[in-house]
Amino acid sequence: MQQSAVPELAHTHTRPIHWLATATALAGVVALSSALQPDSATAAQAAGPAGKPAAAVAPPDPTGVDFPLQCGPLPILVQNKATGDLDGDGVPETVASVRCDAGSGTPPNGVYVLTRAADSEPRIVATLVDPGDRLTVTDLTVTDGAVTATLLGYSSLDVPRCCPDVNERAKWQWNNGAFLRSTPAGARAV
């Protein structure tokens, strides 16, 4: 008979005392972990001006805003809107693309930035696209404090109003008290 190089150890055979010791140790760990809990999570808004908590303000609703469009008897249609904090003050603004609701054709869009205080009506604070520029606006978004949109237009008065032949991406970013327009990276004109 060949003898093992490792002597038989007493702890390699489980006995009831081993199970009792394991259960006692496990119960101790559970009891200790329930006694040592992290602090409760709390949520607080960032402080506003002068250290006061910022008030929760809903983004302005463009419904009922008196947009500077000359539509005659036609109503004004809000085609698209996007919201986000554009000026970094913690209060969301709304960007609205609006046009006359002509029912047919491609009336030009105006793109306006709306803001409001906690207890006031929405008001227009900036015009990003003037309807006089005769552009149609699509793909309006607000991301990371920047407004982006696709602008469809016409290279000349000879181009039929149904078929814009100019397609460009535009980006507006708040900088030193004004919205500066640029072309987003990767944008191509058609």
Secondary structure per residue as TSV (DSSP state, phi and psi in degrees):
chain	resnum	aa	ss	phi	psi
A	1	M	-	360.0	134.0
A	2	Q	-	-95.4	136.9
A	3	Q	-	-94.2	143.2
A	4	S	-	-69.7	147.1
A	5	A	S	-72.0	-22.9
A	6	V	S	-106.0	123.5
A	7	P	-	-67.4	151.7
A	8	E	-	-65.9	126.9
A	9	L	-	-101.5	145.6
A	10	A	G	-67.0	-32.3
A	11	H	G	-81.2	0.0
A	12	T	G	-81.0	-10.9
A	13	H	S	-109.0	121.7
A	14	T	-	-77.8	138.9
A	15	R	-	-128.6	164.7
A	16	P	H	-54.7	-32.1
A	17	I	H	-65.6	-32.5
A	18	H	H	-66.5	-44.3
A	19	W	H	-64.6	-38.4
A	20	L	H	-65.8	-41.4
A	21	A	H	-66.0	-40.1
A	22	T	H	-65.4	-44.7
A	23	A	H	-63.7	-39.8
A	24	T	H	-65.4	-42.4
A	25	A	H	-65.1	-41.8
A	26	L	H	-64.5	-41.3
A	27	A	H	-63.3	-37.2
A	28	G	H	-65.3	-40.9
A	29	V	H	-65.0	-44.2
A	30	V	H	-63.1	-44.4
A	31	A	H	-63.1	-42.6
A	32	L	H	-66.3	-40.9
A	33	S	H	-68.6	-30.9
A	34	S	H	-75.1	-25.2
A	35	A	H	-80.2	-28.6
A	36	L	S	-103.9	83.8
A	37	Q	-	-105.0	148.8
A	38	P	-	-70.1	162.8
A	39	D	-	-62.9	156.2
A	40	S	-	-64.0	145.8
A	41	A	-	-76.9	137.8
A	42	T	-	-129.7	145.9
A	43	A	-	-115.6	134.9
A	44	A	-	-141.3	145.1
A	45	Q	-	-76.8	152.3
A	46	A	-	-64.2	149.1
A	47	A	B	-70.1	140.4
A	48	G	-	-89.5	-157.2
A	49	P	G	-60.4	145.3
A	50	A	G	60.4	26.8
A	51	G	G	75.2	4.0
A	52	K	-	-81.5	145.7
A	53	P	B	-62.0	139.5
A	54	A	-	-69.6	135.0
A	55	A	-	-78.9	141.2
A	56	A	-	-73.6	120.0
A	57	V	-	-124.6	129.5
A	58	A	-	-73.6	150.2
A	59	P	-	-62.1	146.7
A	60	P	-	-61.5	140.2
A	61	D	-	-94.7	123.3
A	62	P	-	-71.9	-9.6
A	63	T	T	-62.6	127.0
A	64	G	T	85.7	-2.5
A	65	V	-	-73.2	139.8
A	66	D	-	-85.7	87.3
A	67	F	-	-75.7	145.5
A	68	P	S	-80.6	61.6
A	69	L	-	-113.1	144.5
A	70	Q	-	-101.9	95.2
A	71	C	-	-109.0	1.8
A	72	G	T	60.7	-131.2
A	73	P	T	-80.2	-5.8
A	74	L	S	-80.7	146.5
A	75	P	-	-76.2	163.3
A	76	I	E	-92.9	135.1
A	77	L	E	-111.7	125.4
A	78	V	E	-84.4	106.8
A	79	Q	E	-78.9	-37.6
A	80	N	E	-154.3	150.7
A	81	K	E	-146.6	153.0
A	82	A	E	-144.5	147.9
A	83	T	E	-126.6	154.3
A	84	G	E	168.6	165.7
A	85	D	-	-82.0	106.5
A	86	L	S	-90.3	-25.7
A	87	D	S	-111.8	6.1
A	88	G	S	76.4	17.0
A	89	D	S	-92.9	2.7
A	90	G	S	84.9	-1.1
A	91	V	-	-111.2	126.7
A	92	P	-	-73.0	143.8
A	93	E	E	-108.4	163.4
A	94	T	E	-118.7	135.3
A	95	V	E	-108.3	124.8
A	96	A	E	-121.4	133.0
A	97	S	E	-101.6	117.8
A	98	V	E	-128.0	157.4
A	99	R	E	-155.9	169.0
A	100	C	E	-71.3	138.0
A	101	D	-	-86.5	78.1
A	102	A	-	-78.5	-17.9
A	103	G	S	86.3	-30.1
A	104	S	S	-150.1	167.5
A	105	G	S	79.6	-170.7
A	106	T	-	-128.3	76.8
A	107	P	-	-62.3	146.6
A	108	P	-	-68.0	154.7
A	109	N	-	-97.1	155.3
A	110	G	E	-118.3	142.5
A	111	V	E	-120.0	123.2
A	112	Y	E	-127.2	145.9
A	113	V	E	-100.2	127.8
A	114	L	E	-113.2	144.0
A	115	T	E	-140.6	170.9
A	116	R	-	-166.3	152.4
A	117	A	-	-82.1	172.0
A	118	A	T	-57.2	-33.1
A	119	D	T	-118.8	25.3
A	120	S	S	-127.9	168.5
A	121	E	-	-77.6	153.9
A	122	P	-	-61.2	145.2
A	123	R	E	-139.8	151.6
A	124	I	E	-79.8	128.2
A	125	V	E	-115.2	-12.9
A	126	A	E	-159.8	148.8
A	127	T	E	-111.7	118.2
A	128	L	E	-91.0	-37.8
A	129	V	E	-130.9	122.0
A	130	D	-	-86.3	136.6
A	131	P	G	-57.9	-26.3
A	132	G	G	-64.8	-15.6
A	133	D	G	-78.1	-7.0
A	134	R	-	55.8	47.1
A	135	L	-	-112.2	148.4
A	136	T	E	-103.3	133.2
A	137	V	E	-110.6	129.5
A	138	T	E	-131.2	169.6
A	139	D	E	54.3	45.3
A	140	L	E	-77.4	123.6
A	141	T	E	-140.7	157.9
A	142	V	E	-123.9	121.3
A	143	T	E	-140.2	127.1
A	144	D	T	51.9	42.3
A	145	G	T	77.3	8.9
A	146	A	E	-120.7	143.6
A	147	V	E	-99.9	131.4
A	148	T	E	-128.2	150.9
A	149	A	E	-159.4	159.2
A	150	T	E	-99.3	130.9
A	151	L	E	-111.4	122.4
A	152	L	E	-107.5	130.5
A	153	G	E	-146.8	-163.3
A	154	Y	-	-130.5	136.2
A	155	S	S	-77.2	-22.5
A	156	S	S	-157.9	171.5
A	157	L	T	-72.0	-13.9
A	158	D	T	-77.2	-16.9
A	159	V	S	-77.1	128.2
A	160	P	-	-59.3	142.0
A	161	R	T	-65.9	-11.9
A	162	C	T	-80.7	-20.1
A	163	C	S	-130.5	79.0
A	164	P	-	-60.1	138.8
A	165	D	-	-113.3	4.1
A	166	V	E	-118.7	129.2
A	167	N	E	-134.8	116.4
A	168	E	E	-140.7	152.5
A	169	R	E	-95.7	142.0
A	170	A	E	-132.2	150.7
A	171	K	E	-135.1	135.6
A	172	W	E	-121.3	133.9
A	173	Q	E	-132.9	136.1
A	174	W	E	-70.4	127.0
A	175	N	E	-151.8	118.9
A	176	N	T	52.4	45.2
A	177	G	T	84.8	11.5
A	178	A	E	-150.7	158.2
A	179	F	E	-88.6	121.4
A	180	L	E	-100.9	131.3
A	181	R	E	-93.1	138.7
A	182	S	E	-145.1	178.5
A	183	T	-	-104.5	124.0
A	184	P	-	-63.6	152.7
A	185	A	T	-59.2	138.1
A	186	G	T	83.1	2.2
A	187	A	-	-80.3	143.0
A	188	R	-	-131.7	140.3
A	189	A	-	-90.1	147.2
A	190	V	-	-112.5	360.0
